[in-house]
Amino acid sequence: MEDIISLCKRRGFIFQGSAVYDGLAGTWDWGPLGVELKRRVMDLWWNFWVDKRPEVYGVDAAIIMNPKVWQASGHVATFADPLVEDTVNHRRYRADHLLKDKGIEAEGLTNEEITKLIREHDIKSPDGNPLSDVRSFNMMFKTTVGPVDTAEAVAYLRPETAQGIFTNYRNVVDTLYPNLPFGLAQQGKAFRNEISPRDFIFRSREFEQMEIEYFVRPEEWDKEFTMLLGLIHEFLEQVIGLPADKIHEYEVPENDRAHYSKRTIDIEFDYPIGREELMGLAYRTDFDLQNIQRVAKKSMEYRPKDGSAPFVPHVIEPSFGVERLIMAILSAFYQTDEVGGSKRNVLRLPHQLAPVMATVSPLLKNKPELVKKAQEVYAMLNDAMPGRVNWDDSGNIGKRYRKADEIGVPHCVVIDFDSLENDDVTVRDRDTTEQQRVKISELAEKLK
């Protein structure tokens, strides 16, 4: 894990948020390579789940919503984590995390039961001090809307993107009138005031979600649940390229499921920090639409086109976190091997994920004729693959190769003296380190 964190900072993938001002815990900034990797992941997700599925439509809801949304959904009352406080220095921690660090699971337990476990096992704070009793801490960030800071002006930054989809269900049905089943998809920021964010980008206070709410007939939920589970494996293993042996299904028991769920399968991944949840698939029944119907007094019923009786659809939710998926990608593909008797760090990203597809270099940067030819090749490739090609003339050619390997560049294109005579270049493969000569006229098509 430390190697991956070091890579991200050193090579411009991910930086600590507000680092110049000593940082802000649980926030992360994305550097040039990180932004490109994130875009690849999110574009692949959208292409697979929305563009290629005619029954799935996109929405983009506001981050700040009417607070009634969060009251009706139960977030105001129940969206809380168990908090304990160091009784000496008053630092605060998640109680379940402190227990988990000692090998004790606390999922599904009440605050009183967690307190009892802390006392029975004499759990102390990380500083070795006694802990307070457990109490609930609501994780939603509060803000105010308008110029007056009153109770009536209180609003929240959304802790999930799902509710923005549910509040737009009626709009989509009224405008498009799609057949059931159909899905609504959204990508966007969510915010949770984590008590103790940790494990790099795995648990942070600001993060990106990719969610689908799939609306189905109540009697067909099991069939559609199985279909979506299969698509999840296809996306993770074939589209993203994660190793299947690191992916595991966990059937969440009833006492650990969210209050709205009748069935949940967590897709877990073997991270460097252990086997943890990568994403989830939940059968939410009609919980959310019924809440809206009850509080907003507006019908959420769907009227079938065959004239049969209207009903409130049930919902299945595949929910992905961008950061957790990228952390899985980095941990799966960042490896160390040996080339020519020396150690090499290499990020073996599948081509569809690589932020940079190729680097272009002159063999020697102090030879104007090589630099001129290399710049011509770079311009040609950049036109053919905008944003996927980098220019690099730093250091010697060996150092350039090592740098390109570590940031996951599949191909290094080098212009040498033979290039001036033969109009070809050397193309080096990241994974095999083998080199081949390729005609400049054929280069763009071969790289694609």
Helices and strands as residue ranges (DSSP letters): H 2-11, E 14-16, G 19-21, E 28-30, H 32-46, I 47-51, E 56-58, H 68-73, H 75-78, E 80-85, E 92-94, H 95-101, H 111-120, E 135-138, E 142-144, G 151-153, E 154-156, H 162-166, H 169-176, E 182-191, G 200-202, E 206-216, G 218-220, H 221-234, I 235-240, G 244-246, E 247-251, G 254-256, E 263-271, E 274-285, H 287-296, E 314-321, H 322-333, E 334-339, E 342-347, E 358-362, H 368-384, E 389-391, H 397-406, E 411-415, H 417-422, E 424-429, E 435-439, H 440-447
